[in-house]
Structure formats: C-alpha cells, structure tokens
C-alpha cells in the first residue's frame, strides 16, 4: 500500500508520493518553482546550493 502525502500549495490541495520532491509535486500540479540546479533525470540529485528553489513552509 502506497501512502501519499497531502499538502496545500498556494491554497490548493495536493498529494505527493513519499519519494517525490516538493518541486516535482508542484510542477505536476502546474506550479513552477524557480530552479537552477535541478534536472528531472533519473538518478539526478540537486544540491540546493543556489537556493533559487526555496519554499516557505507554514509553521516551520
């Protein structure tokens, strides 16, 4: 059984798989998060050094 993660993004409800990043889920839902070092390729892991893709999490 796959458990999905429920979240709200810009006032819209969404779901993501446990192995899906916030960036991937947002893009799938039609929200573009700026990025410089991420590529949607298998095995690629962004470093996050430029911080262009930072998002705010309420309550954090």
mmCIF file as gemmi writes it, N, C-alpha and C atoms, coordinates in Angstrom:
data_model
loop_
_atom_site.group_PDB
_atom_site.id
_atom_site.type_symbol
_atom_site.label_atom_id
_atom_site.label_alt_id
_atom_site.label_comp_id
_atom_site.label_asym_id
_atom_site.label_entity_id
_atom_site.label_seq_id
_atom_site.pdbx_PDB_ins_code
_atom_site.Cartn_x
_atom_site.Cartn_y
_atom_site.Cartn_z
_atom_site.occupancy
_atom_site.B_iso_or_equiv
_atom_site.pdbx_formal_charge
_atom_site.auth_seq_id
_atom_site.auth_asym_id
_atom_site.pdbx_PDB_model_num
ATOM 1 N N . UNK Axp A 1 ? 0.85 -1.181 0 1 0 ? 1 A 1
ATOM 2 C CA . UNK Axp A 1 ? 0 0 0 1 0 ? 1 A 1
ATOM 3 C C . UNK Axp A 1 ? 0.893 1.241 0 1 0 ? 1 A 1
ATOM 4 N N . UNK Axp A 2 ? 0.702 2.093 -0.984 1 0 ? 2 A 1
ATOM 5 C CA . UNK Axp A 2 ? 1.47 3.323 -1.076 1 0 ? 2 A 1
ATOM 6 C C . UNK Axp A 2 ? 0.742 4.435 -0.334 1 0 ? 2 A 1
ATOM 7 N N . UNK Axp A 3 ? 1.432 5.078 0.551 1 0 ? 3 A 1
ATOM 8 C CA . UNK Axp A 3 ? 0.862 6.183 1.313 1 0 ? 3 A 1
ATOM 9 C C . UNK Axp A 3 ? 1.234 7.479 0.603 1 0 ? 3 A 1
ATOM 10 N N . UNK Axp A 4 ? 0.24 8.325 0.368 1 0 ? 4 A 1
ATOM 11 C CA . UNK Axp A 4 ? 0.544 9.62 -0.24 1 0 ? 4 A 1
ATOM 12 C C . UNK Axp A 4 ? 0.596 10.688 0.847 1 0 ? 4 A 1
ATOM 13 N N . UNK Axp A 5 ? 1.293 11.752 0.531 1 0 ? 5 A 1
ATOM 14 C CA . UNK Axp A 5 ? 1.447 12.87 1.453 1 0 ? 5 A 1
ATOM 15 C C . UNK Axp A 5 ? 0.547 13.994 0.972 1 0 ? 5 A 1
ATOM 16 N N . UNK Axp A 6 ? -0.362 14.429 1.818 1 0 ? 6 A 1
ATOM 17 C CA . UNK Axp A 6 ? -1.285 15.514 1.462 1 0 ? 6 A 1
ATOM 18 C C . UNK Axp A 6 ? -0.689 16.841 1.897 1 0 ? 6 A 1
ATOM 19 N N . UNK Axp A 7 ? -0.879 17.86 1.055 1 0 ? 7 A 1
ATOM 20 C CA . UNK Axp A 7 ? -0.354 19.179 1.368 1 0 ? 7 A 1
ATOM 21 C C . UNK Axp A 7 ? -1.194 20.238 0.673 1 0 ? 7 A 1
ATOM 22 N N . UNK Axp A 8 ? -0.992 21.49 1.07 1 0 ? 8 A 1
ATOM 23 C CA . UNK Axp A 8 ? -1.639 22.627 0.426 1 0 ? 8 A 1
ATOM 24 C C . UNK Axp A 8 ? -0.548 23.493 -0.172 1 0 ? 8 A 1
ATOM 25 N N . UNK Axp A 9 ? -0.694 23.815 -1.454 1 0 ? 9 A 1
ATOM 26 C CA . UNK Axp A 9 ? 0.288 24.614 -2.17 1 0 ? 9 A 1
ATOM 27 C C . UNK Axp A 9 ? -0.426 25.798 -2.797 1 0 ? 9 A 1
ATOM 28 N N . UNK Axp A 10 ? -0.104 26.986 -2.345 1 0 ? 10 A 1
ATOM 29 C CA . UNK Axp A 10 ? -0.76 28.203 -2.843 1 0 ? 10 A 1
ATOM 30 C C . UNK Axp A 10 ? -2.28 28.093 -2.765 1 0 ? 10 A 1
ATOM 31 N N . UNK Axp A 11 ? -2.778 27.529 -1.654 1 0 ? 11 A 1
ATOM 32 C CA . UNK Axp A 11 ? -4.211 27.434 -1.422 1 0 ? 11 A 1
ATOM 33 C C . UNK Axp A 11 ? -4.893 26.264 -2.102 1 0 ? 11 A 1
ATOM 34 N N . UNK Axp A 12 ? -4.157 25.426 -2.808 1 0 ? 12 A 1
ATOM 35 C CA . UNK Axp A 12 ? -4.739 24.264 -3.49 1 0 ? 12 A 1
ATOM 36 C C . UNK Axp A 12 ? -4.272 22.979 -2.824 1 0 ? 12 A 1
ATOM 37 N N . UNK Axp A 13 ? -5.208 22.036 -2.666 1 0 ? 13 A 1
ATOM 38 C CA . UNK Axp A 13 ? -4.883 20.737 -2.09 1 0 ? 13 A 1
ATOM 39 C C . UNK Axp A 13 ? -4.096 19.916 -3.098 1 0 ? 13 A 1
ATOM 40 N N . UNK Axp A 14 ? -3.136 19.148 -2.602 1 0 ? 14 A 1
ATOM 41 C CA . UNK Axp A 14 ? -2.359 18.282 -3.472 1 0 ? 14 A 1
ATOM 42 C C . UNK Axp A 14 ? -1.895 17.046 -2.736 1 0 ? 14 A 1
ATOM 43 N N . UNK Axp A 15 ? -1.401 16.078 -3.493 1 0 ? 15 A 1
ATOM 44 C CA . UNK Axp A 15 ? -0.847 14.86 -2.922 1 0 ? 15 A 1
ATOM 45 C C . UNK Axp A 15 ? 0.475 14.562 -3.604 1 0 ? 15 A 1
ATOM 46 N N . UNK Axp A 16 ? 1.378 13.951 -2.867 1 0 ? 16 A 1
ATOM 47 C CA . UNK Axp A 16 ? 2.679 13.566 -3.411 1 0 ? 16 A 1
ATOM 48 C C . UNK Axp A 16 ? 3.034 12.174 -2.907 1 0 ? 16 A 1
ATOM 49 N N . UNK Axp A 17 ? 3.798 11.47 -3.706 1 0 ? 17 A 1
ATOM 50 C CA . UNK Axp A 17 ? 4.319 10.165 -3.293 1 0 ? 17 A 1
ATOM 51 C C . UNK Axp A 17 ? 5.463 10.402 -2.31 1 0 ? 17 A 1
ATOM 52 N N . UNK Axp A 18 ? 5.737 9.453 -1.424 1 0 ? 18 A 1
ATOM 53 C CA . UNK Axp A 18 ? 6.818 9.631 -0.45 1 0 ? 18 A 1
ATOM 54 C C . UNK Axp A 18 ? 8.183 9.908 -1.077 1 0 ? 18 A 1
ATOM 55 N N . UNK Axp A 19 ? 8.417 9.416 -2.291 1 0 ? 19 A 1
ATOM 56 C CA . UNK Axp A 19 ? 9.713 9.625 -2.945 1 0 ? 19 A 1
ATOM 57 C C . UNK Axp A 19 ? 9.717 10.817 -3.897 1 0 ? 19 A 1
ATOM 58 N N . UNK Axp A 20 ? 8.631 11.596 -3.903 1 0 ? 20 A 1
ATOM 59 C CA . UNK Axp A 20 ? 8.503 12.753 -4.792 1 0 ? 20 A 1
ATOM 60 C C . UNK Axp A 20 ? 8.897 14.025 -4.041 1 0 ? 20 A 1
ATOM 61 N N . UNK Axp A 21 ? 9.691 14.878 -4.673 1 0 ? 21 A 1
ATOM 62 C CA . UNK Axp A 21 ? 10.104 16.13 -4.024 1 0 ? 21 A 1
ATOM 63 C C . UNK Axp A 21 ? 8.983 17.169 -4.103 1 0 ? 21 A 1
ATOM 64 N N . UNK Axp A 22 ? 9.091 18.21 -3.296 1 0 ? 22 A 1
ATOM 65 C CA . UNK Axp A 22 ? 8.131 19.312 -3.362 1 0 ? 22 A 1
ATOM 66 C C . UNK Axp A 22 ? 8.154 19.921 -4.754 1 0 ? 22 A 1
ATOM 67 N N . UNK Axp A 23 ? 9.345 20.07 -5.326 1 0 ? 23 A 1
ATOM 68 C CA . UNK Axp A 23 ? 9.487 20.641 -6.667 1 0 ? 23 A 1
ATOM 69 C C . UNK Axp A 23 ? 8.755 19.788 -7.7 1 0 ? 23 A 1
ATOM 70 N N . UNK Axp A 24 ? 8.921 18.47 -7.633 1 0 ? 24 A 1
ATOM 71 C CA . UNK Axp A 24 ? 8.274 17.572 -8.586 1 0 ? 24 A 1
ATOM 72 C C . UNK Axp A 24 ? 6.756 17.611 -8.436 1 0 ? 24 A 1
ATOM 73 N N . UNK Axp A 25 ? 6.268 17.588 -7.212 1 0 ? 25 A 1
ATOM 74 C CA . UNK Axp A 25 ? 4.825 17.625 -6.978 1 0 ? 25 A 1
ATOM 75 C C . UNK Axp A 25 ? 4.235 18.948 -7.45 1 0 ? 25 A 1
ATOM 76 N N . UNK Axp A 26 ? 4.903 20.048 -7.164 1 0 ? 26 A 1
ATOM 77 C CA . UNK Axp A 26 ? 4.419 21.364 -7.589 1 0 ? 26 A 1
ATOM 78 C C . UNK Axp A 26 ? 4.342 21.437 -9.11 1 0 ? 26 A 1
ATOM 79 N N . UNK Axp A 27 ? 5.366 20.971 -9.777 1 0 ? 27 A 1
ATOM 80 C CA . UNK Axp A 27 ? 5.384 21.004 -11.245 1 0 ? 27 A 1
ATOM 81 C C . UNK Axp A 27 ? 4.248 20.156 -11.817 1 0 ? 27 A 1
ATOM 82 N N . UNK Axp A 28 ? 4.048 18.973 -11.261 1 0 ? 28 A 1
ATOM 83 C CA . UNK Axp A 28 ? 2.971 18.098 -11.714 1 0 ? 28 A 1
ATOM 84 C C . UNK Axp A 28 ? 1.611 18.768 -11.541 1 0 ? 28 A 1
ATOM 85 N N . UNK Axp A 29 ? 1.475 19.589 -10.494 1 0 ? 29 A 1
ATOM 86 C CA . UNK Axp A 29 ? 0.215 20.282 -10.221 1 0 ? 29 A 1
ATOM 87 C C . UNK Axp A 29 ? 0.098 21.617 -10.956 1 0 ? 29 A 1
ATOM 88 N N . UNK Axp A 30 ? 1.107 21.964 -11.764 1 0 ? 30 A 1
ATOM 89 C CA . UNK Axp A 30 ? 1.035 23.177 -12.576 1 0 ? 30 A 1
ATOM 90 C C . UNK Axp A 30 ? 1.637 24.415 -11.943 1 0 ? 30 A 1
ATOM 91 N N . UNK Axp A 31 ? 2.374 24.271 -10.85 1 0 ? 31 A 1
ATOM 92 C CA . UNK Axp A 31 ? 3.03 25.406 -10.204 1 0 ? 31 A 1
ATOM 93 C C . UNK Axp A 31 ? 4.526 25.325 -10.464 1 0 ? 31 A 1
ATOM 94 N N . UNK Axp A 32 ? 5.076 26.351 -11.071 1 0 ? 32 A 1
ATOM 95 C CA . UNK Axp A 32 ? 6.51 26.383 -11.341 1 0 ? 32 A 1
ATOM 96 C C . UNK Axp A 32 ? 7.252 27.002 -10.16 1 0 ? 32 A 1
ATOM 97 N N . UNK Axp A 33 ? 8.234 26.306 -9.649 1 0 ? 33 A 1
ATOM 98 C CA . UNK Axp A 33 ? 9.13 26.822 -8.621 1 0 ? 33 A 1
ATOM 99 C C . UNK Axp A 33 ? 10.453 27.096 -9.325 1 0 ? 33 A 1
ATOM 100 N N . UNK Axp A 34 ? 10.97 28.317 -9.247 1 0 ? 34 A 1
ATOM 101 C CA . UNK Axp A 34 ? 12.233 28.628 -9.927 1 0 ? 34 A 1
ATOM 102 C C . UNK Axp A 34 ? 13.332 27.65 -9.494 1 0 ? 34 A 1
ATOM 103 N N . UNK Axp A 35 ? 14.209 27.331 -10.43 1 0 ? 35 A 1
ATOM 104 C CA . UNK Axp A 35 ? 15.295 26.404 -10.12 1 0 ? 35 A 1
ATOM 105 C C . UNK Axp A 35 ? 16.462 26.623 -11.076 1 0 ? 35 A 1
ATOM 106 N N . UNK Axp A 36 ? 17.642 26.334 -10.609 1 0 ? 36 A 1
ATOM 107 C CA . UNK Axp A 36 ? 18.844 26.421 -11.44 1 0 ? 36 A 1
ATOM 108 C C . UNK Axp A 36 ? 19.578 25.087 -11.494 1 0 ? 36 A 1
ATOM 109 N N . UNK Axp A 37 ? 19.618 24.361 -10.399 1 0 ? 37 A 1
ATOM 110 C CA . UNK Axp A 37 ? 20.468 23.169 -10.336 1 0 ? 37 A 1
ATOM 111 C C . UNK Axp A 37 ? 19.696 21.858 -10.401 1 0 ? 37 A 1
ATOM 112 N N . UNK Axp A 38 ? 18.409 21.871 -10.69 1 0 ? 38 A 1
ATOM 113 C CA . UNK Axp A 38 ? 17.633 20.628 -10.734 1 0 ? 38 A 1
ATOM 114 C C . UNK Axp A 38 ? 17.348 20.228 -12.173 1 0 ? 38 A 1
ATOM 115 N N . UNK Axp A 39 ? 17.482 18.953 -12.457 1 0 ? 39 A 1
ATOM 116 C CA . UNK Axp A 39 ? 17.091 18.394 -13.751 1 0 ? 39 A 1
ATOM 117 C C . UNK Axp A 39 ? 16.231 17.171 -13.488 1 0 ? 39 A 1
ATOM 118 N N . UNK Axp A 40 ? 15.091 17.071 -14.152 1 0 ? 40 A 1
ATOM 119 C CA . UNK Axp A 40 ? 14.223 15.9 -13.942 1 0 ? 40 A 1
ATOM 120 C C . UNK Axp A 40 ? 14.74 14.672 -14.692 1 0 ? 40 A 1
ATOM 121 N N . UNK Axp A 41 ? 15.903 14.175 -14.291 1 0 ? 41 A 1
ATOM 122 C CA . UNK Axp A 41 ? 16.505 12.998 -14.907 1 0 ? 41 A 1
ATOM 123 C C . UNK Axp A 41 ? 16.667 11.917 -13.842 1 0 ? 41 A 1
ATOM 124 N N . UNK Axp A 42 ? 16.517 10.65 -14.225 1 0 ? 42 A 1
ATOM 125 C CA . UNK Axp A 42 ? 16.678 9.561 -13.252 1 0 ? 42 A 1
ATOM 126 C C . UNK Axp A 42 ? 18.049 9.599 -12.577 1 0 ? 42 A 1
ATOM 127 N N . UNK Axp A 43 ? 18.053 9.49 -11.276 1 0 ? 43 A 1
ATOM 128 C CA . UNK Axp A 43 ? 19.294 9.455 -10.517 1 0 ? 43 A 1
ATOM 129 C C . UNK Axp A 43 ? 19.926 10.807 -10.244 1 0 ? 43 A 1
ATOM 130 N N . UNK Axp A 44 ? 19.375 11.882 -10.814 1 0 ? 44 A 1
ATOM 131 C CA . UNK Axp A 44 ? 19.95 13.207 -10.6 1 0 ? 44 A 1
ATOM 132 C C . UNK Axp A 44 ? 19.465 13.759 -9.273 1 0 ? 44 A 1
ATOM 133 N N . UNK Axp A 45 ? 20.363 14.302 -8.485 1 0 ? 45 A 1
ATOM 134 C CA . UNK Axp A 45 ? 20.007 14.888 -7.192 1 0 ? 45 A 1
ATOM 135 C C . UNK Axp A 45 ? 20.532 16.318 -7.142 1 0 ? 45 A 1
ATOM 136 N N . UNK Axp A 46 ? 19.634 17.248 -6.963 1 0 ? 46 A 1
ATOM 137 C CA . UNK Axp A 46 ? 20.027 18.663 -6.883 1 0 ? 46 A 1
ATOM 138 C C . UNK Axp A 46 ? 20.759 18.931 -5.574 1 0 ? 46 A 1
ATOM 139 N N . UNK Axp A 47 ? 21.73 19.818 -5.618 1 0 ? 47 A 1
ATOM 140 C CA . UNK Axp A 47 ? 22.479 20.184 -4.417 1 0 ? 47 A 1
ATOM 141 C C . UNK Axp A 47 ? 21.749 21.216 -3.572 1 0 ? 47 A 1
ATOM 142 N N . UNK Axp A 48 ? 20.996 22.106 -4.208 1 0 ? 48 A 1
ATOM 143 C CA . UNK Axp A 48 ? 20.298 23.154 -3.482 1 0 ? 48 A 1
ATOM 144 C C . UNK Axp A 48 ? 21.197 24.295 -3.056 1 0 ? 48 A 1
ATOM 145 N N . UNK Axp A 49 ? 22.382 24.367 -3.629 1 0 ? 49 A 1
ATOM 146 C CA . UNK Axp A 49 ? 23.335 25.408 -3.243 1 0 ? 49 A 1
ATOM 147 C C . UNK Axp A 49 ? 22.884 26.81 -3.617 1 0 ? 49 A 1
ATOM 148 N N . UNK Axp A 50 ? 22.218 26.973 -4.742 1 0 ? 50 A 1
ATOM 149 C CA . UNK Axp A 50 ? 21.842 28.311 -5.197 1 0 ? 50 A 1
ATOM 150 C C . UNK Axp A 50 ? 20.608 28.836 -4.443 1 0 ? 50 A 1
ATOM 151 N N . UNK Axp A 51 ? 19.82 27.932 -3.884 1 0 ? 51 A 1
ATOM 152 C CA . UNK Axp A 51 ? 18.616 28.253 -3.113 1 0 ? 51 A 1
ATOM 153 C C . UNK Axp A 51 ? 17.54 28.989 -3.901 1 0 ? 51 A 1
ATOM 154 N N . UNK Axp A 52 ? 17.597 28.91 -5.224 1 0 ? 52 A 1
ATOM 155 C CA . UNK Axp A 52 ? 16.566 29.53 -6.061 1 0 ? 52 A 1
ATOM 156 C C . UNK Axp A 52 ? 15.22 28.836 -5.867 1 0 ? 52 A 1
ATOM 157 N N . UNK Axp A 53 ? 15.241 27.571 -5.466 1 0 ? 53 A 1
ATOM 158 C CA . UNK Axp A 53 ? 14.006 26.793 -5.355 1 0 ? 53 A 1
ATOM 159 C C . UNK Axp A 53 ? 13.447 26.749 -3.932 1 0 ? 53 A 1
ATOM 160 N N . UNK Axp A 54 ? 13.933 27.582 -3.055 1 0 ? 54 A 1
ATOM 161 C CA . UNK Axp A 54 ? 13.457 27.56 -1.671 1 0 ? 54 A 1
ATOM 162 C C . UNK Axp A 54 ? 11.972 27.892 -1.592 1 0 ? 54 A 1
ATOM 163 N N . UNK Axp A 55 ? 11.275 27.187 -0.731 1 0 ? 55 A 1
ATOM 164 C CA . UNK Axp A 55 ? 9.858 27.44 -0.491 1 0 ? 55 A 1
ATOM 165 C C . UNK Axp A 55 ? 9.658 27.679 1 1 0 ? 55 A 1
ATOM 166 N N . UNK Axp A 56 ? 8.561 28.324 1.339 1 0 ? 56 A 1
ATOM 167 C CA . UNK Axp A 56 ? 8.239 28.582 2.742 1 0 ? 56 A 1
ATOM 168 C C . UNK Axp A 56 ? 7.235 27.541 3.211 1 0 ? 56 A 1
ATOM 169 N N . UNK Axp A 57 ? 7.469 26.983 4.382 1 0 ? 57 A 1
ATOM 170 C CA . UNK Axp A 57 ? 6.554 26.018 4.966 1 0 ? 57 A 1
ATOM 171 C C . UNK Axp A 57 ? 5.939 26.664 6.194 1 0 ? 57 A 1
ATOM 172 N N . UNK Axp A 58 ? 4.605 26.848 6.166 1 0 ? 58 A 1
ATOM 173 C CA . UNK Axp A 58 ? 3.93 27.49 7.295 1 0 ? 58 A 1
ATOM 174 C C . UNK Axp A 58 ? 4.149 26.684 8.565 1 0 ? 58 A 1
ATOM 175 N N . UNK Axp A 59 ? 4.443 27.363 9.644 1 0 ? 59 A 1
ATOM 176 C CA . UNK Axp A 59 ? 4.64 26.713 10.926 1 0 ? 59 A 1
ATOM 177 C C . UNK Axp A 59 ? 6.054 26.214 11.156 1 0 ? 59 A 1
ATOM 178 N N . UNK Axp A 60 ? 6.92 26.389 10.183 1 0 ? 60 A 1
ATOM 179 C CA . UNK Axp A 60 ? 8.316 25.937 10.323 1 0 ? 60 A 1
ATOM 180 C C . UNK Axp A 60 ? 9.214 27.102 10.622 1 0 ? 60 A 1
